[in-house]
Amino acid sequence: MAKKSIYLDNSATTRVADEVVAAILPYFTENYGNPSSLHEFGRNAKAAIDNARKTIAKTINARDEEIIFTSGGTESDNIAIFGAAKARGAGRIITTKIEHPAVKNTVKELENEGFDVVRLDVDKEGFVNLEQLESAITDTTILVSIIHANNEIGTIQDIEKIGNIVKSKNPNTYFHVDSVQSYTKIPIDVDAAKVDLLSMASHKIHGPKGVGALYVRDGTRLSTLQLGGPQEKNKRAGTENVPGIVGFAKAAEINMADFYKHTEKMTHLRDKLIANIEEKIPDVILNGPKGDKRNPNNVNFSFKYIEGESILLHLDLEGIAVSTGSACSSKNLKPSHVLAAIGLPVDVSHGSIRFTLSRYTTEEEINQVINILPGIIEKLRALSPLNKSN
Ligand SMILES: Cc1ncc(COP(=O)(O)O)c(C=O)c1O
């Protein structure tokens, strides 16, 4: 019998839910009109994206017209950060040392163009230094961009506290939140957190790839990056990905309908995996915090004296899919900037593995990982020249 695979790389991407596939299909073969067309095909497509906009808006306490659809998390981050910076022309941008490359590299480009950039430190669990944030906000600060749940170590920032600090120091500063990993896993209320811009992606929540959304608070000035037609309120030109948008909204609706059931299940399995790794394997470091300030689906450990790549390959041979860092950085062997920012020594950070769960993850799968992993670590350590006992 074929070996059953165990997929624990849900922060890289997720399986598309069956209900989502069913909802999308008619938009390829029946309702395939262009939403800008005036005939019935076009009107049906437009109605579908209007409904999807309503669904997504409701999940974050926004108004329908404040949601624009994009091609995913990277594009949402780019439109938010470049768009806000170019609309304001000059000034200070504040971000953190633990951003995803979609934010990190965008801010770096603006720094090269002359914007004044401040990157906030984080503590050893990955929490942003809020005093440093408060003192960094000046009259010239145009944008604060903060990752909500970190994609590598799962740390959840207190965006309500941050939003209040930002707006009380300088109400003209825009507040952007990258919620690609937290969306539908952690409650988000854009009004309570005083957020102006918020990035979301469909493929992290059991929707299709190549679609995402950006929340843009009414009145926020954004320059457009892509020139073309007037779609998405002139903020994102190009014919909309109607099947993708329908699927994204369906995925969000399913997640929110059973929010507590899904998050409690993931949290239970997450904590079981953490407790068992700490109990059964010596010389390990949990990266990121424990408890309710950790994304419900994230487990990240450093296993001392061995390489993450070797662990990943041995788990892969057993049919278990994990990641050595964030999906985007796992192709280069540079140490993770996130693990460096929490103060992990380079040699230890090379032994790091991220396990990310989804609502489809089962107790049996986690039990299997708990049974297999200690043997793999023991075998690799026995061969490792870095092991102090070798
Ligand atoms: C926090 C965060 N932001 C942005 C992105 C980019 O999203 P996408 O892959 O949809 O472009 C990711 C993807 O891993 C992410 O984890």
PDBQT file of the ligand as one rigid body, heavy atoms in Angstrom, charges set to zero:
ROOT
HETATM    1  C1  LIG A 401       3.874  36.884   6.168  1.00  0.00    +0.000 C 
HETATM    2  C2  LIG A 401       3.838  36.703   4.691  1.00  0.00    +0.000 A 
HETATM    3  N1  LIG A 401       3.678  37.778   3.896  1.00  0.00    +0.000 NA
HETATM    4  C3  LIG A 401       3.621  37.685   2.558  1.00  0.00    +0.000 A 
HETATM    5  C4  LIG A 401       3.741  36.459   1.929  1.00  0.00    +0.000 A 
HETATM    6  C5  LIG A 401       3.658  36.381   0.442  1.00  0.00    +0.000 C 
HETATM    7  O1  LIG A 401       2.418  35.849   0.058  1.00  0.00    +0.000 OA
HETATM    8  P1  LIG A 401       2.184  35.195  -1.414  1.00  0.00    +0.000 P 
HETATM    9  O2  LIG A 401       2.907  33.893  -1.400  1.00  0.00    +0.000 OA
HETATM   10  O3  LIG A 401       0.703  35.024  -1.507  1.00  0.00    +0.000 OA
HETATM   11  O4  LIG A 401       2.722  36.139  -2.418  1.00  0.00    +0.000 OA
HETATM   12  C6  LIG A 401       3.923  35.295   2.714  1.00  0.00    +0.000 A 
HETATM   13  C7  LIG A 401       4.117  33.975   2.077  1.00  0.00    +0.000 C 
HETATM   14  O5  LIG A 401       4.711  33.061   2.625  1.00  0.00    +0.000 OA
HETATM   15  C8  LIG A 401       3.978  35.427   4.128  1.00  0.00    +0.000 A 
HETATM   16  O6  LIG A 401       4.129  34.365   4.912  1.00  0.00    +0.000 OA
ENDROOT
TORSDOF 0
